[in-house]
Amino acid sequence: MNSFGHLIQSKREELKILQRELCMGICTRSMISRIETEDYFPNLLIVEKLLERLDIHLTDLVQTLCEVDEKQTILGIIFGFMNDRYEENRDAYTIQNWLQKLNGIKTVIKPEHEVIMYSLKAFVEDVNQNFIEAEKSYKKFIELARISKDFPLLISALNRISFMYINIIPNKASEYMEEASNLMERYSIPVDLTISVNLTLSAYKYAMGEYLTAIKYLKDIQSRKRLSPVYRFRSHNLLGKCLHAVGKFSEAELQYKLSTSFLNYHPSFELIYNNNLGDLYADMGKHDEAYKHQNSSLKIALDIKQTYFAEIIQLRLARLHNLTGKHNEALKIGEEVIKSSANHRNLQIAKLIVSEAQFALGILKSDTLILEIIEYFKLQEGIESAGYLREAYKLLARISRHSKEHEELFTSKLLIY
């Protein structure tokens, strides 16, 4: 008799539960019979419900089965189930839930299962914007993939840490992107992974201000007849951002609109769509539309607890407030971000927004904050950082000019009186 079936039967008999009672609302009685008498392991969601009804903790099941199975087949099944949730729809909630269920197992996990575990942990921490923990898990994922000499897995690990860095510290992504690209030239990898790496490379080129190169990569990707919904959505939105950056507003708007058929695939897709379209409309002077989309994006971010995205959207809203003369609203949002943010880049952007609002309201007391912002963005790579640096210098020039005009006016008033 198989170990899983024996455990289920022993616990059922201990609790004096009949097979027809155990299966009720979960599966068929014949399935319970197969579990107990054959070497049969059903769908993991059915297993989860059976364990709950029998009051068996998942960690106890894993511990028991791993003691008699050196291959740790049960862990392979569980991590395989979670990996499917990642590949199919980036289901961070389900993956996090199952990882928590495995907390506390004392079994030493075999490397082939451990590498998948760290890839899943990194994904969950990345989605939750716990970037320090995500970085640790990604680096462990890379280390284990390197040891295993599973090169497609190693390329995937390098690609995923690169994408995280592109979103928060673009200049840290380059070494990982370079290694992933070199490995791609040497080893055969699945088509989907090639597309994923090229999307990440496009995002990196965008972050570095190489918009025309990114546009070329993205159009090559879009020319493929078969693209998953995730990749199709990402290609439309990233191409929209690149076209926006080079001033092709109507083409950018079209790319964003083409992504709408994928919005129901994941809540974060609608968030990204509204955020990007709102940013575009702000630059097009369609301020009412910009507010509408940014507010929709912020609501979604707060509803699904995407605090990192919520912070970025708040900063874009604050900049829109400054642009439309609502400086008190911009000041309020900027000060809130300064108090709560742990992201150095967002802090400097918030300080720039606050300084612009204070200058417009006539309450900016010194240029100390502007000088700090300038020093920060001098050290950052990418065209976006150069844009913030330019804005900071322009504000500093306006402050200097304003101070000189104020002194001349004050002197003339003394002469008049």
SEMARMAR-14389 format. One line per 2 residues: for each residue x, y, z of C-alpha. Coordinates in Angstrom, 2 decimals. Example, Ala and Ser with C-alpha at 12.3 -4.5 7.8 and 13.67 -1.06 7.14 Angstrom:
BEGIN
12.30,-4.50,7.80; 13.67,-1.06,7.14
END
This chain:
BEGIN
0.00,0.00,0.00; 1.33,3.46,-0.87
2.35,5.81,1.96; -0.11,8.57,1.07
-3.03,6.15,0.84; -2.01,4.50,4.11
-1.90,7.88,5.89; -5.35,8.85,4.57
-6.89,5.49,5.50; -5.31,5.42,8.98
-6.52,8.93,9.82; -10.00,8.25,8.38
-10.37,5.11,10.48; -8.99,6.88,13.56
-11.69,9.56,13.20; -14.33,6.89,12.36
-15.22,8.57,9.06; -16.64,6.47,6.23
-15.31,6.81,2.69; -18.62,8.29,1.51
-18.44,10.88,4.31; -14.85,11.82,3.53
-15.50,12.31,-0.17; -18.68,14.39,0.23
-18.38,17.67,-1.74; -14.74,16.93,-2.60
-14.51,13.95,-4.95; -16.10,10.56,-5.62
-16.07,7.61,-3.24; -14.25,5.56,-5.88
-11.43,8.13,-5.82; -11.03,7.65,-2.06
-10.90,3.91,-2.65; -8.21,4.37,-5.33
-6.17,6.62,-3.02; -6.26,4.04,-0.23
-5.66,0.91,-2.31; -3.57,2.04,-5.28
-0.45,4.13,-5.79; -2.63,7.11,-6.72
-2.18,10.80,-5.90; -5.04,13.07,-7.07
-5.08,16.76,-7.95; -3.41,18.83,-5.23
-6.54,20.92,-4.61; -8.44,17.71,-3.80
-5.60,16.61,-1.52; -5.76,19.97,0.26
-9.49,19.54,1.01; -9.05,15.94,2.17
-6.24,16.95,4.55; -8.39,19.74,5.95
-11.31,17.37,6.57; -9.01,14.84,8.24
-7.21,17.55,10.25; -3.82,16.65,8.78
-1.30,19.47,8.38; 0.45,19.65,5.02
3.84,19.79,6.78; 3.05,16.49,8.53
2.10,14.89,5.21; 5.30,16.13,3.54
7.44,15.02,6.48; 5.90,11.53,6.53
6.14,10.94,2.78; 9.68,12.31,2.45
10.89,9.91,5.16; 10.00,6.92,2.95
10.70,8.50,-0.46; 14.22,9.82,-1.01
13.14,11.42,-4.31; 10.73,13.65,-2.33
8.03,13.12,-4.97; 5.45,14.98,-2.88
7.57,18.15,-2.95; 7.99,17.80,-6.70
4.19,17.63,-7.06; 3.60,20.65,-4.79
6.28,22.85,-6.37; 5.13,21.71,-9.83
1.58,22.80,-8.99; 2.82,26.21,-7.81
5.06,26.62,-10.84; 2.06,25.97,-13.10
0.21,28.78,-11.29; 3.19,31.02,-12.06
3.52,30.04,-15.73; -0.21,30.17,-16.50
-1.38,33.38,-14.80; 1.23,34.71,-12.36
-1.05,33.71,-9.46; 0.99,35.19,-6.59
-1.82,34.75,-4.04; -2.12,30.96,-4.48
1.66,30.51,-4.57; 2.14,32.55,-1.40
-0.60,30.54,0.31; 1.10,27.21,-0.50
4.55,28.46,0.45; 3.15,29.45,3.84
1.65,25.96,4.23; 5.14,24.50,3.79
6.68,26.72,6.47; 8.17,24.65,9.26
9.00,21.44,7.38; 12.17,19.94,8.82
13.05,17.83,5.78; 16.23,18.88,3.99
14.87,19.78,0.56; 16.71,18.30,-2.43
18.39,20.88,-4.71; 16.11,20.17,-7.71
13.09,21.13,-5.58; 14.87,23.89,-3.66
15.71,25.83,-6.83; 12.01,25.95,-7.79
11.09,26.95,-4.24; 13.42,29.96,-4.34
12.16,30.99,-7.78; 8.61,31.02,-6.38
9.62,32.84,-3.19; 11.40,35.50,-5.26
8.31,35.96,-7.43; 6.00,36.43,-4.43
8.34,38.91,-2.70; 8.80,40.79,-5.99
5.03,41.09,-6.50; 4.63,42.25,-2.89
7.40,44.83,-3.46; 9.58,43.35,-0.71
12.58,43.96,-2.93; 15.31,43.17,-0.39
13.83,39.72,0.28; 13.13,39.22,-3.43
16.77,40.02,-4.23; 17.97,37.41,-1.68
15.68,34.73,-3.15; 16.58,35.59,-6.75
20.30,35.32,-5.93; 19.74,31.93,-4.26
17.70,30.88,-7.31; 20.63,31.89,-9.56
23.16,30.08,-7.35; 21.21,26.80,-7.33
20.46,26.98,-11.07; 24.17,27.58,-11.76
25.17,24.56,-9.62; 22.61,22.34,-11.38
23.91,23.42,-14.82; 20.29,23.76,-15.93
20.98,26.61,-18.35; 17.39,27.45,-19.35
16.59,27.71,-15.63; 19.68,29.87,-15.04
18.72,32.18,-17.93; 15.21,32.45,-16.47
16.66,33.38,-13.05; 18.99,36.02,-14.55
16.14,37.40,-16.64; 13.78,37.74,-13.69
16.24,39.51,-11.37; 17.09,41.83,-14.28
13.45,42.78,-14.72; 13.10,43.54,-11.01
16.17,45.80,-11.09; 14.96,47.60,-14.23
11.90,48.71,-12.28; 13.80,49.94,-9.22
17.58,50.32,-9.91; 18.07,50.11,-13.71
21.88,50.27,-13.68; 22.06,47.06,-11.57
20.31,45.04,-14.28; 23.10,45.21,-16.88
25.41,42.45,-15.56; 22.55,39.95,-15.27
21.14,40.90,-18.69; 24.57,40.47,-20.26
25.07,36.99,-18.80; 21.56,35.90,-19.84
22.18,37.13,-23.41; 25.56,35.33,-23.60
24.03,32.07,-22.37; 21.19,32.37,-24.90
23.76,32.40,-27.71; 25.42,29.23,-26.40
22.49,27.04,-25.37; 19.16,26.00,-26.83
16.24,27.37,-24.79; 12.41,27.32,-25.14
10.85,29.94,-27.45; 8.81,31.45,-24.60
11.97,32.07,-22.58; 13.63,33.75,-25.59
10.62,36.08,-25.89; 10.69,36.82,-22.16
14.40,37.72,-22.24; 13.88,39.95,-25.29
11.01,41.74,-23.51; 13.26,42.33,-20.51
16.04,43.55,-22.80; 13.53,45.95,-24.41
12.55,47.24,-20.97; 16.23,47.75,-20.14
16.83,49.67,-23.39; 13.79,51.82,-22.55
15.13,52.52,-19.05; 18.50,53.53,-20.55
16.81,55.87,-23.05; 17.63,53.71,-26.10
14.05,54.02,-27.34; 14.60,53.24,-31.03
16.45,50.01,-30.19; 13.67,49.02,-27.78
11.03,49.78,-30.44; 12.84,47.52,-32.93
12.98,44.62,-30.43; 9.32,45.05,-29.51
8.11,45.14,-33.11; 10.07,41.94,-33.77
8.34,40.33,-30.79; 4.90,41.51,-31.93
5.49,40.05,-35.41; 5.32,36.55,-33.89
1.99,34.86,-34.56; 1.90,33.04,-31.23
2.38,35.08,-28.07; 0.96,34.33,-24.62
-1.50,36.92,-23.20; 1.17,38.04,-20.70
3.76,38.66,-23.42; 1.25,40.26,-25.81
0.09,42.67,-23.10; 3.66,43.52,-22.05
4.74,44.16,-25.64; 1.85,46.57,-26.31
2.39,48.55,-23.11; 6.16,48.73,-23.38
5.97,49.74,-27.05; 3.42,52.39,-26.03
5.87,53.78,-23.45; 8.69,53.89,-26.02
6.52,55.65,-28.62; 5.36,58.09,-25.93
9.00,58.82,-25.07; 9.85,59.71,-28.70
6.78,61.94,-29.04; 4.62,59.64,-31.18
1.57,60.14,-28.98; -1.16,58.81,-31.30
0.84,55.62,-32.00; 1.46,55.18,-28.26
-2.26,55.58,-27.55; -3.04,52.92,-30.17
-0.63,50.44,-28.54; -2.26,50.96,-25.14
-5.73,50.51,-26.66; -4.61,47.26,-28.33
-3.80,45.86,-24.87; -7.38,46.26,-23.56
-8.44,42.76,-24.67; -6.04,41.33,-22.06
-7.10,43.48,-19.08; -9.24,40.76,-17.48
-6.28,38.39,-17.41; -4.87,39.90,-14.20
-5.87,42.94,-12.03; -2.38,44.42,-12.38
-2.86,44.65,-16.17; -5.69,47.18,-15.81
-3.58,49.07,-13.26; -0.62,49.32,-15.69
-2.88,50.23,-18.63; -4.57,53.10,-16.78
-1.29,54.35,-15.32; 0.49,54.47,-18.69
-2.47,55.95,-20.55; -2.95,58.57,-17.84
0.71,59.54,-18.12; 0.36,59.85,-21.91
-2.77,62.00,-21.68; -1.02,64.33,-19.22
1.67,65.02,-21.84; -0.98,65.41,-24.54
-2.69,68.11,-22.48; -5.81,65.95,-21.98
-5.81,66.60,-18.26; -9.35,65.41,-17.48
-8.61,62.07,-19.16; -5.26,61.89,-17.36
-6.92,62.36,-13.95; -9.58,59.78,-14.80
-7.08,57.07,-15.71; -4.59,57.81,-12.91
-7.36,57.76,-10.28; -8.64,54.43,-11.67
-5.11,53.06,-11.56; -4.59,54.21,-7.97
-7.85,52.60,-6.83; -6.85,49.25,-8.35
-3.35,49.45,-6.82; -4.81,50.06,-3.36
-7.48,47.35,-3.80; -4.92,44.67,-4.71
-2.39,46.00,-2.19; 0.28,46.91,-4.76
1.92,49.55,-2.58; 4.91,50.05,-4.88
2.69,50.83,-7.87; 0.39,52.95,-5.69
3.36,55.12,-4.74; 4.39,55.63,-8.37
0.82,56.52,-9.34; 0.60,59.00,-6.45
3.76,60.69,-7.71; 2.34,60.90,-11.23
-0.87,62.37,-9.83; 1.15,64.90,-7.84
3.06,65.96,-10.96; -0.27,66.29,-12.77
-1.54,68.52,-9.93; 1.52,70.77,-10.33
1.00,70.83,-14.09; -2.62,71.94,-13.70
-1.95,74.52,-10.97; -3.26,72.43,-8.05
-0.08,72.97,-6.07; -1.57,72.37,-2.59
-2.73,68.90,-3.68; 0.71,68.18,-5.18
2.39,69.34,-1.97; 0.19,67.10,0.18
0.87,63.96,-1.87; 4.61,64.67,-2.13
4.95,65.15,1.63; 3.01,61.91,2.29
5.37,59.94,0.01; 8.43,61.49,1.69
7.12,60.34,5.09; 6.26,56.78,4.04
8.53,55.71,1.15; 11.52,53.41,1.52
12.43,53.78,-2.17; 15.32,56.24,-2.62
14.37,57.14,-6.18; 10.73,57.81,-5.31
11.87,59.93,-2.35; 13.92,62.19,-4.62
11.07,62.50,-7.14; 8.72,63.39,-4.27
11.17,66.03,-3.03; 11.31,67.54,-6.52
7.50,67.67,-6.68; 7.32,69.27,-3.22
9.97,71.85,-4.17; 8.09,72.74,-7.38
4.83,73.12,-5.45; 6.46,75.20,-2.70
8.08,77.49,-5.30; 4.75,77.98,-7.08
3.06,78.76,-3.74; 5.84,81.15,-2.74
6.84,79.18,0.35; 10.15,77.62,-0.77
12.70,78.74,1.82; 16.02,77.51,0.35
17.59,75.59,-2.51; 19.13,72.91,-0.22
16.60,70.26,-1.22; 17.09,70.99,-4.93
20.86,70.57,-4.60; 20.32,67.20,-2.87
18.02,66.09,-5.72; 20.62,67.17,-8.31
23.40,65.22,-6.57; 21.23,62.09,-6.48
20.18,62.12,-10.15; 23.73,62.94,-11.30
24.68,59.42,-10.16; 21.74,57.66,-11.84
21.75,56.17,-15.33; 18.99,56.38,-17.91
17.15,59.07,-19.82; 14.37,59.30,-17.21
16.90,60.21,-14.52; 18.39,62.78,-16.91
14.90,64.24,-17.27; 14.52,64.65,-13.51
18.00,66.17,-13.34; 17.04,68.67,-16.04
13.84,69.58,-14.16; 15.80,70.11,-10.94
18.32,72.40,-12.71; 15.48,74.39,-14.30
13.85,74.86,-10.91; 17.19,75.91,-9.38
17.59,78.50,-12.16; 14.08,79.83,-11.55
14.79,80.11,-7.82; 18.05,82.00,-8.46
16.37,84.34,-10.95; 13.42,84.89,-8.63
15.73,85.71,-5.69; 17.64,88.28,-7.79
14.43,89.91,-9.01; 13.14,90.02,-5.45
16.33,91.76,-4.24; 16.13,94.36,-7.04
12.47,95.01,-6.35; 13.11,95.33,-2.62
15.97,97.84,-3.26; 13.79,99.96,-5.55
11.07,100.08,-2.93; 13.57,101.42,-0.42
14.55,104.12,-2.87; 10.92,105.08,-3.49
10.17,105.45,0.16
END
